[in-house]
Amino acid sequence: MRPRTGRLFPVALMLFLALISFWLERVVELGDFNGNRPKRHEADYSVDDFTMTQTNREGAADTTLSAVRMVHFADDETTELEAPHLVERRKNDPPLEIVARLGKVDRDGNTVQLIDDVVATRAGTPERSELRLRTRFMEINIPDEIGSTPEKVVITQGESMLEGIGMIFRNQTREFELHAKVRGTLVRTER
């Protein structure tokens, strides 16, 4: 009679190969042989001349975010923007346009951080002069239409000027809340 080891060898070999394949798959997913190293903050893709548009229920453009270059990172699902340009439109009002040198978008796309030379502009109307806001940093909550900054802010409208440290801007109600060292000049214009 022949020993059974001859029949068990191919089964044992297949089991061994299956275990090695499973182990290699885990190593590749974790990015390290011991599985302790976290994923590196490396770009997984980029797009030049990037534009993303959010529409309202009627299908009209509501919010548009564009940039010279967009870079996405897989480890934390964030996005970095070069020369971002954010436009928020409201019915019967001029759009609010915000530009900066750099931007960062969170994984959900709900929060945009604008960094360096942030300028927000709302065009004038026959009833109102152009509104311009300048700061170094602004964080915008897109769904709530709220912008905030802990930095110095200078707001001008026509010949009027207001400045302070720290600000919350509510786009829906057009309210500015300045937090510290507030000073300004109000110039009334007759229309």
C-alpha positions in Angstrom: 0.0 0.0 0.0 1.2 3.5 -0.9 1.5 6.2 1.8 -1.2 9.0 1.9 1.4 11.8 1.9 1.5 11.7 -1.9 -2.1 12.7 -2.1 -2.0 15.3 0.7 1.0 17.2 -0.7 -0.9 19.0 -3.5 -3.6 20.0 -1.1 -1.1 21.3 1.5 0.8 23.2 -1.3 -2.5 24.9 -2.4 -3.3 25.8 1.2 0.1 27.3 1.7 -0.1 29.3 -1.5 -3.6 30.6 -0.5 -2.2 31.8 2.9 0.8 33.5 1.2 -1.6 35.3 -1.2 -3.8 36.5 1.6 -0.8 37.7 3.6 0.6 39.6 0.6 -2.7 41.3 -0.1 -2.8 42.5 3.6 0.8 43.8 3.3 0.0 45.8 0.1 -3.2 47.3 1.7 -1.4 48.4 4.8 1.6 49.7 3.0 4.2 48.1 5.3 5.4 44.6 6.2 4.6 45.0 9.9 1.3 46.9 9.3 2.3 49.7 11.7 3.1 52.5 9.2 0.2 54.9 8.5 -0.6 55.9 4.9 1.6 58.8 3.7 0.1 62.1 2.7 0.7 61.7 -1.0 -1.4 62.9 -3.9 -3.4 60.2 -5.7 -4.6 62.5 -8.5 -4.6 66.1 -9.7 -6.6 68.1 -12.2 -5.6 71.3 -14.0 -8.2 74.0 -14.7 -10.5 72.4 -12.2 -14.2 73.5 -11.9 -17.0 72.1 -9.7 -20.5 73.5 -9.9 -23.3 72.9 -7.4 -26.8 73.5 -8.7 -30.1 74.5 -7.0 -33.4 72.7 -7.4 -34.2 74.5 -10.6 -30.9 73.3 -12.1 -29.2 76.8 -12.1 -25.6 77.1 -10.9 -25.7 77.9 -7.2 -22.0 77.6 -6.1 -19.0 77.2 -8.3 -15.5 76.4 -7.1 -12.7 76.5 -9.6 -8.9 76.5 -9.3 -5.8 76.6 -11.5 -4.8 73.2 -10.0 -6.6 70.7 -7.7 -4.7 68.0 -5.9 -6.5 65.1 -4.0 -5.0 63.1 -1.1 -6.3 59.6 -0.4 -5.1 59.3 3.2 -7.5 61.9 4.6 -9.7 62.5 1.5 -8.8 66.2 1.4 -8.2 68.4 -1.6 -5.7 71.3 -2.0 -6.4 74.1 -4.5 -4.1 76.5 -6.2 -5.6 79.9 -6.9 -9.1 79.0 -5.8 -12.1 81.1 -7.0 -15.4 80.5 -5.2 -18.7 82.1 -6.6 -21.9 81.9 -4.6 -25.0 83.1 -6.5 -28.4 84.2 -5.0 -31.5 85.0 -6.9 -31.9 88.8 -7.7 -28.5 89.6 -6.2 -25.0 90.0 -7.6 -22.8 87.0 -6.9 -20.3 86.9 -4.1 -16.9 86.0 -5.5 -14.0 85.0 -3.3 -10.4 84.4 -4.4 -7.2 83.4 -2.6 -3.7 82.0 -3.4 -4.4 78.6 -1.8 -7.4 76.5 -0.7 -8.2 73.3 1.1 -11.4 71.4 0.9 -12.5 68.8 3.5 -13.5 65.2 2.6 -17.2 66.1 2.3 -16.7 69.2 0.2 -18.7 71.2 2.8 -15.8 73.3 4.3 -13.3 75.3 2.2 -10.3 77.0 3.8 -8.9 79.9 1.8 -5.4 80.9 2.6 -3.3 84.0 1.7 -4.6 87.2 0.0 -8.3 86.3 0.5 -10.5 88.8 -1.3 -14.3 88.6 -1.3 -16.2 90.9 -3.6 -19.9 91.6 -4.2 -20.6 93.8 -7.2 -22.5 97.0 -6.7 -26.1 97.6 -7.6 -27.9 100.9 -8.2 -28.9 100.8 -4.5 -25.5 99.7 -3.0 -21.8 100.2 -3.7 -19.5 97.3 -4.3 -18.5 95.4 -1.1 -14.9 94.2 -0.8 -13.5 92.2 2.1 -9.8 91.4 2.6 -8.1 89.0 5.0 -5.3 86.4 5.2 -7.5 83.3 6.0 -11.1 82.4 5.7 -13.0 79.2 6.4 -16.3 78.8 4.5 -19.1 76.5 5.4 -20.7 76.0 2.0 -24.1 74.5 3.1 -24.7 77.2 5.7 -23.1 80.0 3.7 -21.0 81.2 6.6 -17.5 82.5 6.4 -15.2 83.0 9.4 -11.7 84.1 10.2 -9.6 84.7 13.4 -7.4 87.1 11.3 -7.6 90.9 10.7 -10.4 91.8 8.2 -10.8 95.0 6.2 -14.3 95.6 4.7 -15.0 98.5 2.3 -18.2 99.5 0.7 -17.9 102.7 -1.4 -16.0 105.2 0.8 -17.0 103.4 4.0 -14.5 101.2 5.8 -14.7 98.8 8.7 -11.9 96.7 10.1 -11.4 94.3 13.1 -9.8 91.1 14.3 -11.9 87.9 13.9 -15.1 87.8 11.9 -18.2 85.8 11.1 -20.0 86.6 7.8 -23.5 85.1 7.2 -24.2 85.4 3.5 -27.9 84.6 3.7 -28.6 87.5 6.0 -25.7 89.7 4.9 -24.5 90.1 8.5 -20.9 90.7 9.6 -19.8 90.1 13.1 -16.4 91.5 14.0 -14.8 90.3 17.3 -12.0 92.6 18.5 -10.3 96.0 17.8 -13.1 97.1 15.6 -13.0 100.6 14.0 -14.4 102.1 10.9 -15.6 105.1 9.0 -19.2 105.3 7.7 -19.7 107.7 4.7 -23.4 108.2 3.8 -24.2 108.5 0.1 -27.4 110.0 -1.2 -29.1 108.0 -3.9 
